[in-house]
């Protein structure tokens, strides 16, 4: 046999009392892998049994090692009745199958029960002896490394980036099987967890086989999602980027994890920059082309092009021949392969040449129209159709690839919305084929392409633009054309020149729809989607102008479907790029009859908008140098004297002159106020409250404009649920409720993190779901990172605390949380009843050890607590080893919701248990951190009348070993000393 799995059960501790007579437990363990099961002896009357079992050996194929999880079940022995289940542990064997991976999994694992939660711990040792199998027809993909990070891992370099890999598997959901009517909730939940674990392993193995066929050895940007389709089945799908990676052997070759990203790129040209950076992109004014169509199986597709500019030009400027040659090389290279998609958002230097804009597509499907629900062909065809539309959009922009690509679904009963988005780009073929470009050609290309502004230059011919856009000469090199606005789904390139700081920009939108079934419901949704997409883009553009900025990075748009409403949430990080023109002001243009009071109101609002723009420029330190128009020039004369929202292509230049909407020497951005909805949109612009003094926020890994990060980080996950009580809701009331929900959630985070001022909330990831009728759930995961500021820290803290306390007077639940952030000071009491309840679980990663800035930087090496962060790096530290991905799925159910603290207490405890189990698995692998952590799914269902609730959570991340930069010289000669086996302490498990 090609593989042998060995398992030893050592001991247990803190088991629950199962025998009420003796207040003890007669525990034993079942170890199952595949169809083989072993049992330990029964350890009588003890809550801390010491089994010290023999080695249980399983001889299996390496294919089964990848597919099957190791199941460890702890039970209480009963002589005259059935044995009582205490809990289970699922251990993924895949991290042991890499050549560079850990050789053993050893540590204390929380024993988890889907009804009662964590019920003690068990010490397990797992080893794998894997024999080489050179059979080319084998069905395993052992040796292929998987990374959740969307950038090239820190201690690797990219040799070749092959392209896109995807796969999905389908099975019947145990929750909807006939036997579920007679089995217990625990048995149903465990059947579901086991099935998802099996499907996850099978999916990962199949993707690994595709990577091997492409002659790669790794998958970067691996994103796995679960689609709960109800009676239609359960789908597990994944996408990623196949790469060939080389390990950097010398610790000195590791890139610094923070501070000067641009310097790092110059010093290490073939190694990916630290994840605070990424590669280029661009865009210009928003142009939305939407449409819908019905196919035979009822498919409504809503493709959306956010053409936001690109650059380059056919004019005979410097570098023109070289750019043409580069495009020819890229085209010939890509003709020999499938149109590439890349899930990466950050790239090796030189990978991106140009970016064409954001491209997206959406499709509405009916799940009950699937002819064979147990087969993946229908879903494969759906996603192939979506990707084909994305390809056509990218080609229309003159691009050959899509970067920052992602896919998502939103399901409500039988209706499913499939969404895909990315950024169209032109790539350097040097990374796509194994060094086929001549060295001298590469050198000449790199000499003629500007490094700091090249990604902003439009790649298409300005005389044949696919959409109306306002182009100017680049404010940096002054040679090529650039758009006036840039939208992308990738991170900010590390070599981009940014003026001032960035900020989080969100667009929120709700629309009611009538309850309907089947095709009528899908038709109503398809009719709403194009308008929602357009309004979300309109809000983004308005808020971007209001901030005085000209570019968005990390754009993520979610459209969520419910029984009686649709919700849209777009998040991005706004910045001011020095290469793009200075944005003009926002001008309000009314279309109503002359009315003195109305005109006075418009004038007052115009003044407030102008004051807000001025304040934002001062807040974010946006002070671009003045450049005369003679130097920049205006490439297209008269019709482009303004950039106007909602303009039709039939407008004449005479109308432009009559309105006279210029704002000084800058082009004005026009808002036409022709109805109450438009007036409401203007009011919503002015109600966005900036973060308190000392706080910044962004949804990218690093805040643009801040470089002096410290090693103090604090990850958190917060869930807020609100039930709409009004029966006569309108779109306006719904929008206000949704806005208040998100704003109050952010305010609560600022309040609880005030002891870390000055700090920045990075990688802010909002997820909106509509689990039930009139129930809105918002989940946010982010990390707070402190940075040094020149001004007096105490003054800033005092001012911020006062403003936060004033802002929180209307939210009593905000004051229920302790002032400190350490994990053992979390609230142990439920929140008071309110429309919205917040669940906050500060990550118990020992970050409190760094709260004192005078503490030694190596303090956490003695604590042995696993750090968790959604970033792909750890500030002030070097990642020395990747141990594999953590991909875990948990189900929690309760029939005593009120007794557990209501929705708040239930979710709070569950999230804390998830953190504890993730840490335990990482520690057992020998790691001391989880990077690129993400909670991909959090599905909450409640039945208040029956006092019941259920929650499903899916989390993933990369298990790593890191050392502090200050200790690198000492640690490089020996293994890291931090032993994290006992990371699951009482304070982490209980709240």
N, C-alpha and C positions, 0 to 999 in steps of 0.2 A: 504494500500500500504506500502511496506517496506521502502520507502524513500520519503522525501519531500525536494525539492530544492527551496530556497528562494533567490531572486535577487532584489537588489535595485540600481537604477541608480541615482547617486547623482549630478554630474556636469560634465561639459566639459571645456576645455580651449585650447587656441591657435588654434581654428578651422580655416580652410582655408576660404577665401572669395569665396562664391558661387553665390552671387547676385552682378553683376558688377555695377548695378545702385546705390546701397546703400553701396557697399563694406562691406556687412555683410552677415549673414547666418541665415536661418530659420531652425534650426536643431531639429530633433527628433530621437528617438532611437527605434529600434526593438530588442526585446530580444526573442531568439528562442532556445528551447531545444526539441529535437525530432520533433514531428509534431505540437507542441503548440507554438504559437507566441503571445507576448504581445507588446504593443506600449506605449511609453510615449507621453505626450502632446508636441505639437510643441512650441519651445521657439523662439519667433520671434526676428529677427534683433539683433543678438548678436554672437560674436565670443567666448564668455565665458559663455555658458548657464548654468543655475542653475535649473535642473529638480526636484530634491528631490522627486522622484517618490514614489509611494506606493510599498510595497513588492509584487513582482510578484512571485506567488507560482506554482510550478510544482510538481504534485504527480506522481512519476515514480517508476519503479522497480530498485533495486540496480544494476541489469544487465545493464540497460540503463545508469545509472550513470557512469558506467565504460566505456561503449562504446562511448557514445555521448559527444561531446564537447558543452559547452555553447557558443552560437553564439550571439554576440552583434554587430549590424549593425547601423552605424550612417549615417543618410541621410539628405538631404536638401529638405524641402518641397516646391513643386511647384504647384500652383493652376491649371494652364492650360496645364501642361505637366507632363511627368513622373518625379517622384522624382529622384534627382541626388544622387548617392552614394558618400559618403565621405570616408568611410573606414570601416574595420571590426576588431573585437577582438575575438579571440578564447581562451577560458579559460578551461583548463583541470580540471575536478572536482575530479579526482582520489586522489590527495593529501589530500582531506578532508575525505577520507573513511577509514583511518587508525585509530586505537584506540589511538595511541600516536601522531597523526598528529595535525595540526592546526585546530581550530574550525571555522575559518572564513578566507575568502580571501577578502582583502580590500586594495585598493590602486589605484594609477593612472596608467592606461594602455595606451600605445601608440596606436593610431588609425592607422591601417596599410592598405594601398591600394597597390595592386600589380603593378599598373602603376605609381603612384606618390610617393610611399613610405610612410613615417610617415606623418600624417596630423593632428596633435594635439593629445590631450590626453582626456581620459574619466575616471571618478572616479566611481568605481563599488564596491558594497559590496555583497558577496555571502556566504550563509550559507547552511548547509545540516543537516537535522534531519534524522538519519538512525536508523531503528528499527532492532533489532536482528532477524535473520532468521535462525532457526536451521534445516531447511529442507535439508536433505542430498542430495536431487536431484536438488538443486538449481544450477543455471548456472552462478552465480556470484562468484568472489573470493575476496570479500572485506576483508581487514585485512592483505593480503599478501603484504609485503613491498618489494620495488624494489630499487636496488642500482646499479648505473653505475660503481662504483669503483671496480677494480679487486682484491681488498683485503678485508678482513673482516672489516666492518666499525669500525671507531675508538671507538665509545662509546658502542660497543657490543662485546660479546664474542661468539665464535662458539661452540655450544653444539654438533651438528652433521652436517656434510657436506654430503648431500644425493647424489648429483650427477647432471647429465646433464639434462636440459630441453630445448626443442626447439619447435617451431611452425612457420607456415607460413600461410598467407591468400592471396588470389588472387582476383583481380577484373579487370574489363575493364577500361582502362585508358581513362578518359574524353577527353584527348587531341586528341584521335584517333577515337572518336565517330562521327557519321555522322552529328549530330547536331552542332558539333564544326565548321562546315563550315559556319554556318549562325549566330552564336552567337559572341559576342564581345570578344576580348582578355581578358578583365577583368573577364567576366563571365566564360570563360574557365579556367583561372587560379584559380578563387575562387572555381569552381567545383572540381578541382584537389586538392586544399588544404583541402577542406572539406572531400573529400573521403579519403585522406591519414590520416587525423585526426581520422576519424571513424575506419579505418582499424587498426590504431595504438592502439586505445582503445580496440578493439575486440581482437587483438593479445595479449595484456597485460593481459586481463581477462582470455583468454584460457590458457596462461602459468601459471597464478595464480592458476587455477583449477588443473593443473598437480602438482603443488607444494603442494597443499592441499592433493591430493591423496597420495603423498609421506610423508605426515605428517610433512611437513616443514612449515615455516612461512615467508620465505624471499627468494628473488632471488638476488644473488650477481654476479657482472660481467655481468650485463644485457646489451646486445649489440643488437640494432635493426637497420636494414638496409632496404633500398628501392632499388628494382631492376626495373628500367624503361625499360621494354621489348618492347616498341613500340606497334605495333598492336597486339602482343601476350598477352598484359595485363600489369598490375602493381602488383608487388609482394612486400609484406611487410613481412619480416622474422625476427626472433629474437632467440637468444640463451642465456643461462645463467646457473648459478650454484644454485641449490636448497639447502637451508640451514635451520637449526633451530638455531636462534639467541636468546640470552638473553641480555636484556638491563642492562648496568652497571649503578646502581642508584647513586653512590657517585661520584662527580666530581673528588675526589682524586684518583679514580680508573682509570681515563682516562690516556692513555699512553702519555708521552711527544711527541710532534710532531716533534722534531728534536734532534740533538746532539748524544746521545749514544744509538744506536739501540740495540747493543748486551746486554747492561746492562738492557734495558727495557725488553728484552725477558726473561732474568733470573728472573726478579722481578715479571713478570706476565705471567706464563707459559701457561695459557689457553686463553690469549687474543692475538689477532693478533698484530704483531709488526707494528710500524708505517710504512706507505706505502713506506718509502724509502727502505724497505727490502722485501725479499720474500724468498721462500724456495728453496730447492736445485735443482740441475740439473747436467747433464754432457754429455760429448762427447769426441771423439777422431778424428783421421784423417778422412777426408770426404770420404765417399763412396757413390756413387750415382748409384742407380739401377733404370733405366727408361725403360718405355715400352709404347706401345700404342696399342689400339685395337678398332675395330669398332663393335658396337652392332647394333641391328636391327633398333633402332631409331637414329643411328649415334652418338655414344658416344665414344669419344677418351679419355682414361684415362692415365694420366702421373703421376704415383706415384713416389715420390722421397724420398729416405731414406737418411738422413744425419746422419749416424751412427757415432757419435763422442765420443764414449767411454762410459764405465760404469764401475762400479767397484764392486768388492767384490770377489768372487773367491771361488772355492771349496776347496782350500788348507786349511788344518786344522790349520788355524790361530786362534788367540784369537777372541772370539765372533762368530766363525763359527757356532756352534750348535744353538746359540741364533738367528743368522740371518736365519738359516734354519727354525727354529720354527716360526719366524716372517713371513717368506714367506708362510709357511703352513697356518698360521692364516689368512694372507691376502688373499690367494687363496680361502680358504673355505668361507671367508666373501664375496668375490666378485663373487663366483659361484652362490650365492643366489640372485644376482642382475645383472642388465644389465651392460655391460662393461662401466665403468664410464669415462665421459669426464668432464673436469673442465675448466671453462673460467677464473679462478683465475690465477694471476701471482705472488701472494704473499700469504703466508699461515701461519696458526698458528704454533708455534714451535712443532716439532715432527711429523707434518703431512706427510712430504716427507721422505722416507727412502733412496731411490736411484733414480737416473735419468738415463734413458737409451739412450737419444739422441733425436734429432729432427726428427719427422716423418711428411711427407706431401704427399698430393695427389692432382692431378689436372685432370679435365675432360672437354673436349670440347663438347658442345651440340649445336644442331640446334633448335632454338625456333619455327621454322615453322613446325617442326615434332611433336609438341604437339597436340595430338588428340582432347583434350578438354581444350582449353586455360583457361576457367573460373573455372576449378577445380584444387585443389592443388595436386592431387595424383601423377601426372607426376613429378613435382618438388620435392615432398617428396621422390619419388623413386630415383631421381638423388642424393640428399643429403645422402640418406641411403647408396647408393653405395659408395660414397666418404668416409663416416664414417666407413664403413666396411673395406675399404682398410687401413684406418688409424689404425683400430684395429689390422688387420693382421700384419702390420708393427711393432706395439708396442709389440705384442705377440712374434714376431721373435726376439725382443730384450730382451725377458724374463720379460716383464713388464705387469702390470695388469691395467694400467690406462693411460690417457693422460691429462696433465696439460698445462696451458697456451694455451688453444685451441681457435682457431678463424677460421671464415669462411668469404669468400669474393667472389665477382663476378666481371667480366669485360665483358661488353656487347658492341658489335658493329654490328648494323643492326640485322641480324638473328643469329649471332654466339655469344655464351655465354661461357666464361671460368669460371668454378667453381673451387675454390681453398680452401683447408683446411690445417691447419698445427697446430702442437702442440709439446709437449715434452713428450716422453714416460717415465713413472715413476712407482716406487713401493711405495705404500702408507702404512701408519700405520692404521690398521683396527680400532684402538681405536676411530677414528673420523668418521668412516663409520657405526659402529654399536654401539648402546647405551651402551658403557662401558662393553663389553662382555669379554675383556681381564682381566685376573687376575691382581690385583695390583702389586703383587710381580713379576710377569712376566714382566710387564711394567718397573718396576724399574730395573730389571736385564738387560733388553734390552737396556734401556737408559744408563746404566753404561757401557755396552760393545760396544756401537756404538759411535764413535768419533763425537762430535758435530760440529767441525769446518771443517772437511774434509770428513765426511761420505757421503755426497752427491756426492763427486767426485769418490768414489770407484765403480768399475764396478760391476754390479749385475749379469752378466752372467758368465758362465764357460769359463775361458780364453783358455782352450784346445779345446773348440767348439765355437769359436767366429763366429758370423754371417758375419764378414767382416774382412779384414786385418787391423790390428791396431798395434801401437807401445805402449806397456804397460811398465810401470815402477812401482816400489814401491812408495807409497805415500810419498811425501817429508815432510809431517807433522807427521803422526803416524808411518810411515815406516813399516806397517803391511800388508796393502791391496794394490791391484794393482789399478793404475789410468791411464787414457789415457794421451797422450801428448797434446791434444787439446780438448777443450770443447765448444760445441755450444748448446744454449738453447733458448727457446722463453719466458722464465720467467725472473723475476727480480733477481738480485743478493741476495742470502740469507744474512740476517743480521749478522749471525754468521760466515760467510766466512772470511778467512784471505786473505787480498788483499795487495799487495806490490805496492806502488806508487798510481797514479791516473789513471782513465779510460779515454776513449775518444770515440767520435762518429766515427764509421767506416761504409762507404757506398760503395756498389758495384752498378755500373750503366751500363746498356747495352741496345743497340738498334739494331734491326735487321729489314731490309726491307723485304717486301713480295709483291708478285704480287697481284693486285686487282683481286678478283674472287668472285663468288657467290656460295651460298649454300654449297654442299658437297665439291666442289673443294677448297673453301675458308677454310672450317674446316679442310680438309686434310692438306693444307699448314701450317696451324697453329699448328696442332698436330705434324707435322714433325719438326717444329722449337722448340717446347717447351722443349723437353729433352735436347737439346744442349744449349738453353738459361739457363736452370736451372743449368746445369753443369758449364757453364762459369761464372755465378753469384757466385756459390760456390767457384770456382777457384779464382776469384777476392777477395772474402772475406778472403780466406786462405792466399793469397799473402799479402794483406794489414795488416792482423793480424800479420804475421811474420815481416813485415816491421816496425810495431810499437813496436816490441819486446815484444808482449803479447801472452797469451796462452789460452784465453777464450773469448767467446762472449755471452752476455746476451741480452734479449729483441729482438731477431732476428725476423724481419718482412720482408718477401719477397713479392713484388707485381709484378704481370705480367699483363700488360695492353695491350689490343688489339685495333688497329685502322684499318682504311681502307687499308693502305698500309705499316704498320709497327707494330712491337711488341716492347714493352719497358719493361725492368725489373729494379726494384730498390729494393735493399736490404739494410736495416739499422739495426745496432746493436751497442751495447756498448762494446768495448774491454777492458779487464782488465788483470792483471797479478795475477793469483791465486797462492798462496804460496804452495799449495798442489800438483800442477802439475809441471812437469819438465821444466827447463829453455828452451825456444825455441832456436833452432839453427839459424844460418844465412840463407840468401837466396843465393844460388849458381847458376850462369848461366852456362848452358851447351850447347854449340853450336854443330850443326850437319852438318855444311857446310864444303866444302873442305878447306884445309889450305890456308888462305889468310892473309898476314901480317897486312894489314889495318883493315880487319874485326876483327882479333884477338885483335888488339889494341883497337878497338871500344868496343868489349866485355869486355876487361880488364878495360877500363875507366868506363863503366857502372857498372861493379862489384864494383869498388871503390866507386862510387856514392851511390850504395845501402848500402854498409858497413858503409859509413859515415852517411847516413840517419838513419840507425838503431841505431847507436851510439847517434846521436842527439835526436832521439825520446826517448831513454832510459833516457837521461839526462832531457829532457823536462817533461816527465811524472814521473820522480823520481823513476825509476825502478832499484833498487839495491838489487837483491836477495842475500842472503848469499850463499857462496860457500859451496857445499856439495860434498864430495868425492864420486867417483863412487863405491868404495868398500862398502860404507854404503848403497847407494841406490840399487846397483845391476842392472843387466840387465836381465830381466826375459826371454827374447827370444833372443838367441845369435846373430848370424851373420846377417841374412837378415834384422834385424831391426837397423842396424847401421846408417840408415838415414831414413828420412820421405820424400818421393818424390812425387811430384805432377804429375799427368798424367801417373803414372806408370802402367804397365800392370802386371797381375798376373803371366805372363809367364817369367818375368825377372829372371835371375839367380843371385846367390850371387857373381858369378865371375864378372859380369858386375859391381856390386857395388864396388868391390875391384879395378877394372881397373879405374873407374872414380875418385876414391879417393876424394870424395866430402865432407869429414868431415870438419867442421868449428871449429878448435880448438878441445876441448873435447866435443863439442855439436854436435848433429845431424844436418846435413845441409838439407835445403829445396830446392829442385832442380827445376829450370825453364828451360825447354828445348826450345831453340830458333831454330825452324826449318822452320819458314816462316815469312812473314812480319807481319801477325797478332800477332804472339807471340812477335815479337820485339815491336809492338805497345803496347801490354799489359805491357811490362816492362817499356816503356816510360810513360804510364799512371800512373804506380805506383809512379814514381818519380815526377810527376807533381802535386800530391795532396799537397796542401799548408796547413800547420798546422794553427790553430787559432792564431790570434795575441796575443801578450803577455798580460796576465791578463784575457784571456777568456778560458773557457773550455766548452765542449758540450757533451751531451749524450742523448740517447733516452729512458733511464730508469728514474724513478722518482727522484733518487738521484745519484749524481756523486760519484762513488766509490773512496774512498781516501780523501773526503772532508767532514768534520763534523761540522765545526764552521760556520753554516749558520746564517744569520741575518734575520730580519723580512721584509726586502725590496724585494718585488717581482714585476715583470712586465710581464704580459701575452701579447702575440701578435699573430696575424694571418696575414700571408702574402700570396698573390697570385701573381704569375708571369706567364704571357702568352707570348709565342713566336710563330710567324708564319714563317715557313720555306719557304724561298723565292727561293731557288735553285731548278731547275727542274731535275737536274742530281745528286741527292744525292747518296752517297755511304754509306756503313755501317760505315766506318771510319769517314766521315764528320758528319754523324748523331750522332755518339758517342761523337764526340768533341762538337757539339752543345749542347747536353744534359748535358755533364759534365760542360761546361761553364755556362749553365743556372743554375744548382744547386750550383756551386761554387760562382757565382756572387750573387745569392740570399743570401747565407751564409755571404758573405762579406758585403752586404748591411745591414744585421742584426747586424753584429759586429760594423759597423760604427755608426748605429743609437743608439746602446746601450752602446756606449763608456763611457757615463757619469756614468755608474754603475760599472765600473772596480774597483776591481776584481769581476767577476761574472761568473756564469755557466748557460748555456742554457740547461735546463732539459726537459725531456719528449718531445724531438724534434720529431715531427710526420710529415713525408713527405707523400704526396699523389700525384700520377701522373695520369693524365687522358689525353686521346686523343679525345676531343669532336668533332673535325672535321678533315677533310683531311688536313694534313700538319700543324696542330695546336697542340702545346704541352702546357699543363697547369700543373704547379707545385704549390701545396698548402702546406704551412707549418704552424703548430701551435706549440708553445712552451712557456716556461716561463723562464724568466731570474731571478736568485736568487743570491743575493750578499753574499759574505762570507768575514770574516776577514782574512787578510794576514799579516804576520809579516813584510814584507819589506815595504819600504816607498810607500804609496799609490800614492803620487803626481808623483814620479819618474816613476812608472808603467804606470800611465795615460798618461804622456807626451810621453813616448816611444811608447805606443800602438797607440796614436792618430797620431803620425808621420807615423808609418807603415801603418795605415789604410788609411791615406790621400794619401800615395804613391800608395797603392793598388787600390784606387778608381779613379785614374786619367783617366782610360779607361772607366769609367762608370759615365757619367755626371749626370744621374738621381739620383745617390746616394747623391749628394750634394744638391738636391732640398729639402731634408727633414730637419726640424729644429734640432738644437742640443739637445734640451730638449725633454723629453718624456711625459710631461704632456698632458692630453687629449685635452685641449683647444688650443694647439699649433700645431695641425695637419695641413698639407698643405691644403690650400683651392683652389689651382690651379692644373690643370692637369699636368701630367708629360710630358716632351717633347717626340716627336715621337722617337721610338727606336725599335729595334728588340724585346727587352723584356721590358715589363713594369711591375713595381712592385706596388702592392697595400699593403700598410702597415697601419694597424690600431692598434696603441698602445691601450691596453685595458684601457678604461676610468674608472678605479676602484679606483681612489684616491690614487694609489700607490705613486704618486708624494709627498704625505704627508710624506713619509718615506725616501725621498731622502736625507734629512739631518739626518745623523746618530745620531746627538745629540738630535733629537726630541724625546719626550716621546713616549714609545711604545703604549700607549693607544690613540694616536692622532686620529686614524681613527674611534674610537667609537663615536666621535662627528661629523664626516663628514656625516655619513649616506649613504655611497656609497657602493654598492654591489661589493665585490671582486670576481674576476673570475680567476680560475687556472685549468690547466689540471692535477695537482697533486691531490692525494686523501687526502692531509692534507694541512695545512697552517703553514709555519714556525713560531715558537714562539707563537703558539695559540693552544687552545683546542677546538675541535668540541664537542658541548654539545647536539646537536639535529639534526637529519635528518628529513627534511620536505617532502621528496618525490623527484621523478626524474622530471627533465625538459626535455621534448622531443618535439622539435618544428621543423616544416617544413615551409619554406618560399619560395615564388616565386616572382621574380621581373622582370619586362619587361619594355622595353623602345623603343620608336620609334624616339628618338632624342639622339642617342648615342653620336654624336660629340658635341652637345650642353651641355651634362652633363659631359664633360671632357674626352671623349673617354672611352676605356676599363678601364683604371686606375681609372678615376673619378667615373665611374658607379659602379665598384666593391667595391671601397673604401667606397662610401656612403652606399651601401647595407650592407656591413659587419658591419659598424658602427650602422646601424639601427637594425641589428640582435642583437648586443650586448645590445643595449638600451632595446629591447623588452624582452630579457632574464632577464636582471636586474629588469625590472619592475615586471615581474611575480614572481621572487624570493622575492622581497621586499613586494609584496602583501601577500605572505605567511608568512611574519614575519621573513624572513631570511636575512642574511647579507653577504652571500658568495655562490658561485657555485664552487664545487670541482669536479674533474674527468670530467672536461669540454672537449668535443671533437666535432670537426666539421667533421661529418662522411661522408658528401657528399657535394660537391660544383661543380655543373654541369653548365658550361658556354657555351652558344651558341651565335654565332654572325653572322650577315648578313651585312657586311660593305656596300654593294651596296645599300641596302635599309635603312641604318642608324638605324638598329634594333639590339637588343640584349636581351637575356633572361638568367637568372641565377636561379638555384635552390639550396638551402642550407638547410641541415639538421643538427641540433645541439642537443646535449644532455648533461646532467650533473646532479649532486646531489645538491639540495638546502639544505643549512645547516645554523645553527646558531653557531657562534664561539665566544670565548672570548680570549683576550690576557692572556698569562700565568701570567703576572705581575698583572692582574686585577682579576684573578680567585677567590681569597679569597673574594673579595668584591662582585663580580658578582654572586657567587654561591648562595647567599641568595636572589637574586632577578632576574627578567628577564633582559636580555640584553637590554640596553637603546637605542641602535642604531635603529632609525626608518628610514627605507629606502624608504618610500613611494614616496619621491620626487627625486628619483635617476635619472630620465630621464631629464637631464638638456639640455639647448640649445647646449652647447659645445659637448655633447655626441651625440646628434641627428644629428647635422650638422657638416660638415667637411670643 
